[in-house]
Amino acid sequence: MLFNSFEFAIFFSVVFLLYFLSYKQLRAQNFLLLVSSYVFYGWWDWRFLSLIFISSISDYLIGLRIDKSENTAVRKRLLLLSVFINLGILGFFKYYNFFAESTVDVLNFFGFQSNPFFIKVILPVGISFYTFQTMSYTIDIYRRQMKATPNLLEFMAFVSFFPQLVAGPIERAKNLLPQFGIKRKFNLSEAKEGIKQSIWGLFKKIVIADNCAQYVNHIFENSDTLPGSMLLIGVLLFAFQIYGDFSGYSDIAIGISRILGFNLMQNFRSPYLAENIQDFWRRWHISLSTWFRDYVYIPLGGSRSNSKIRRIYNIVVTFTVSGFWHGANWTFIIWGALHSLFYLIQNAFSNLFGQNTKRPISIPKPLSIVITFISVTLAWIFFRADSVAIAIKMITEILSSSLFVNPVPYLKQFGSFAQPFILIISIGYLALFELMNRNASYSFQVSSFKIPIKQLAYCSLLLLIIFFRATNGKIDFIYFQF
Amino acid sequence: MKNIIIKSLPYVVGFILLNLICYTTSNFYAQEEKYQSRIELFLSSKNKSIFLGDSHSETIRHLNEDNHIGNLAFGADGIKEMYVKSLIVTDFNPDIQYAFISTEPQLFNNSISSNSSFLNPYLLRVKDSLDIYEKSKLNLFVERVPLFNDNYLKFFLNKTLTDIRNFGKQSKKENWEELPESKKKTIATKTGKIDHNNILSNSNDTVVFREMVKLYKSKNIKVIGVRFPVYPEYIEQCEPNDLKNVNDFIESLDLDFNLDYSYTIKNPMLFADEDHLNEKGVVELARYIHRDTGIQLSK
């Protein structure tokens, strides 16, 4: 059930109505959320429900035991058990075939003949999101940063909370779980903001992302026959597609949660206006980057290690693992590694020519934004390409003389795709609000505008959604596959 | 809550008005009415023969003065629309004996037909085991609202864009018969190139086509594949390899008759344009069909 489907509109209307009818009873509200979340998740495949159930029950029980125990060794063993269960589920469904294939490749390289044993399983949607969310719960209890909840219903509703279940934001138990313990009444101003943010997210998904997707899919599928100019268009459009798709989902998730009386963490903050890679990761998929910061980078030693090599190692490992989190493919690993490389280059540059050095070089802000955007877009090629070889070939083609081939005749072949003017207008509209509200919680902030301009903004947004939405069928959210 | 409802009321009223304007003024819905009335006409008659395909097959209407041939072909129909109509035919008309289905290569060019939503009311009535449009019953209902209908929106945007481009220009449609032969050939080449792009690029097309033939065979209805006469310059734009693949596929279906009249009619006076016969041309074609199958199409 996609957020941008009529099925979801009906589903949410029913949930909303029942939810606020039962506002006097907290247990009823939580029970309703749990049931509706299981219905929502089971809509894809009811068999997936067993995984989320196992993950919830095991972490609930382990969390209680860790909290009670004073024995450090026992606490550590219990934490390892929780991590083993969660990563075990994730590893089996998401990474088994990748490891089997890679092992066989290595064996074959050394002359040992071996046939891989593959398993045929469907990857449950959003598995990486909820396993990371529940893992952070047990880790935080282990670190004594929070108490375990004795309330199973609240915990299960927290793990399966449908607005953010399949593509985040990956919430911390410290932030979200306590909200299940408080009665939620209908709050008009929060609901209004939630509706606006959801509509803005819908615009990003069905106008920006889905219109770009038609071109991107065609260009990446035919990358071997297209000139560099077309590949560059494909890559640039992918940058907007993935941003529109993922941040659009987050905006809808946060908006819906606000309507239901929950406050989720911000997941994006105009990432393409970042001035460097470090800044980019403070603005892109914030819930994941802070997760890796808190549970991987800092435990590895972070930036406080005395050894320079160790500091570099910490950065490379964190970025590479975060790349691998996205998918079982070398393309994602290289994507992560590339970001660590950019990060290290930027650090080295700032150490040599930063404001506190003898030879400071100041790069104008717009130029640093452009350089960061180019770096991020270059890395997206690996993220989107089916294989590393294809990605390298595409980059080679983009850097060749075919970059100057006129793309118009190729674009004309696209026939039934969205008209280019639709893309230009809608991306321009998005960019306008991003520039105006660079650091806002979401960029469609028009409350401070005068009334006629505010009305104009609302009307134009609705008209863009109605008339410029993609019309070639429903397209899944990209991050569902992770 | 009351506040939200009051504030959103103008937007809701605006949306309803916009839909009403779209519905009452657009050619799209006039076309839908024509499309559905053709199906209704077929359902109310007891035709023994049925023609399915795009505008090429639709030219058979020239023979149909007294509605003795079931003509369900319609311009811009694709394989999916032919399949849904076959479900309607086999469900509602037990008298059908012959199904003439278009086997032309341009049907396999993976384009999405703008006619698909015209079939929504029928998809609610027949059982489509392939779920070819991947539309739930809810989607079929919701698409009745013009601004929720993707096909309408595409039509609207294309038309608006064309109108903007042609603003101030005088449109003059050239009379085909008056064109010099060389110009006709140039037009045929151009149209042929557009129509024969991406042939067989979607494997789903052959699956649906095969299923359609299987459906007729299961009801003991004879299936006659027909390729309508066109200008040679039109069909020659189909890549030889693509044409061979389409031919091989059609061969594999083991049709009762597989008639290829692409090059059969050479007289330019029998064409309405580069890929459609005129009235006289269709009468001529009916003679060929009678000669090859023994089936009398014209009285």
Interface residues (C-beta under 8 A of the other chain):
Chain A: F6 E7 I10 F186 L188 A191 K192 I195 Q413 G415 S416 Q419 F421 I422 Y458 L462 I466 F467 R469 T471 N472 G473
Chain B: M1 N3 I4 Y11 F15 L18 S111 I112 E134 S136 L138 N139 V142 L147 D150 N151 L153 K154 F156 L157 L161 N197
